[in-house]
Amino acid sequence: MENGFLDKVEDNAAVRIWAETTQREKGDSLTTGHMSELWDFARISVIQNDLREMKEVWDQWDVETKQLFYCNYGDLPYLLSVKVDKYLFRPLAQFWNPAYGCFTFGKVDLTPTVEEYTTLLRCPKIQVDKAYSRAVGALPLLKKLMNITGMSEQWVAARIQQKGDSKCVPWKSLRNLVLVHPDVKKRVDVFALGIYGLVVFPKALGHIDEAVSDLSLNACRRAGEGRFIGCAQLLLAWFHSHFWKVEKISYRVFSDSYSPLEELVTTPRRDDVSEEKWMAILQNLLDEDIEWRAPWLIPDEILYRCGDFDWVPLLGIWGAIGYAPLLVSRQFRSR
């Protein structure tokens, strides 16, 4: 997919007219006769990789190395400190609507967007060519790991394993490189690969899946085969930013040093709300309980369609997903 489609900017009024016309003529862009039904239940595993070791590595790094990481990979390290509240996560999954690719709370539809995730992680420069497309002729896992780690073909080949239907590399094989590699930049690159593999795109516990080496954010909210495969930390950070009229973040969003993830991590939250209580809260959400645009998201241009597609087809690391920004256009107030 060419990058040129990102260069076209249309006026808000034109977008609104197009949206209304499309809705009137084509309905919800679903197959004729399709009946959307929320799942009566969802089996969600909240088993997480043990991230204590990664936190210890991060804490040992000096300021210069941490700054190098932030410059190259954004705010990924804050994900290591986001607590996954299983009592909230399980009920939240009950409201995922797979037909529309959004959460439905009563009459309210809301979905995590690529623009929001890249803002949370502060990595737009990294994602500009990867958020909506995948590179053609990508290198095989062996070559990509050689490039990332700087190690020999023999070293890398000895550590690649087969897990299920895909190849992967154990985190423990990369851990020592993060600690002792003579090239500081390689330490940073390998550590970033570890976060992407263990936190952002977890698939097999303790292992980094081969697809992760493409480092694309699309699959953060992929749902398939009754499973959620994605970053629970990012999803919960997004959730807490949209509900109950969170305190406004004023001029700080314009500061280069402001980090929404850092603020979310340092904000105390109750952890004694039961699963039943969360379910009751989510079942009774009203429109006034929703903060449509996250307070840290500066209004900007968004991708709302792709050519003749009403839904935007995004190529994620485990396949294509449908993305319908117009369904939740109230979240942006943007062009």
HELIX and SHEET records of a PDB file:
HELIX    1   1 ASN A    3  ASP A    7  5                                   5    
HELIX    2   2 ASN A   12  LYS A   26  1                                  15    
HELIX    3   3 ARG A   52  GLN A   60  1                                   9    
HELIX    4   4 VAL A   63  TYR A   73  1                                  11    
HELIX    5   5 LEU A   76  SER A   81  5                                   6    
HELIX    6   6 LYS A   86  ALA A   93  1                                   8    
HELIX    7   7 VAL A  114  LEU A  121  1                                   8    
HELIX    8   8 PRO A  124  GLN A  127  1                                   4    
HELIX    9   9 LEU A  141  THR A  149  1                                   9    
HELIX   10  10 GLU A  153  ALA A  157  1                                   5    
HELIX   11  11 TRP A  171  VAL A  180  1                                  10    
HELIX   12  12 VAL A  184  ILE A  195  1                                  12    
HELIX   13  13 TYR A  196  VAL A  200  3                                   5    
HELIX   14  14 GLU A  210  ASP A  214  5                                   5    
HELIX   15  15 ASN A  218  ARG A  221  5                                   4    
HELIX   16  16 ALA A  232  HIS A  242  1                                  11    
HELIX   17  17 TYR A  251  PHE A  254  5                                   4    
HELIX   18  18 PRO A  260  THR A  266  1                                   7    
HELIX   19  19 GLU A  275  GLN A  283  1                                   9    
HELIX   20  20 ASP A  287  ASP A  289  5                                   3    
HELIX   21  21 PRO A  325  GLN A  331  5                                   7    
SHEET    1   A 3 TRP A  96  ASN A  97  0                                        
SHEET    2   A 3 CYS A 102  PHE A 105 -1                                        
SHEET    3   A 3 VAL A 108  LEU A 110 -1                                        
SHEET    1   B 3 GLN A 161  LYS A 163  0                                        
SHEET    2   B 3 SER A 166  PRO A 170 -1                                        
SHEET    3   B 3 HIS A 207  ASP A 209 -1                                        
SHEET    1   C 2 ARG A 222  GLY A 224  0                                        
SHEET    2   C 2 ARG A 227  ILE A 229 -1                                        
SHEET    1   D 2 VAL A 312  GLY A 316  0                                        
SHEET    2   D 2 GLY A 319  TYR A 323 -1                                        
END                                                                             
